[in-house]
Amino acid sequence: MKKAFILSIVVILCLALMYVLYPWRVSECKRLAPGITLGDLTKKFGGPLSKSTTPGETWYYFASDRFAAGPIRAQVEEVSGKVLVLQCTEDGPASRMIK
């Protein structure tokens, strides 16, 4: 009985520590101000996981939270490096414009 109690306390402490120390990228993404650049995103989230380019559109994909649906996506204007569209989760609200 005493071992089960100690084990449950250890599990609760580990979960609380994970909550405090784990980088909540989706929350940080939603707080970003308009006018950010690709450089700002790279400083905040690290290097992009991948990049996709089609005529007229360039998208960068950044690591997201472990429990989020899909990566953080950013459509970037290649010439200026400005972020045009930022989508923090695939299942969240529609992409928001950053201008």
Secondary structure, DSSP 8 states (H G I E B T S, - for coil): -HHHHHHHHHHHHHHHHHHHHS--HHHHHHT--TT-BHHHHHHHH-S-SEEEEETTEEEEEE---TTSSS-EEEEE-TTT-BEEEEES-SSSS--EE--
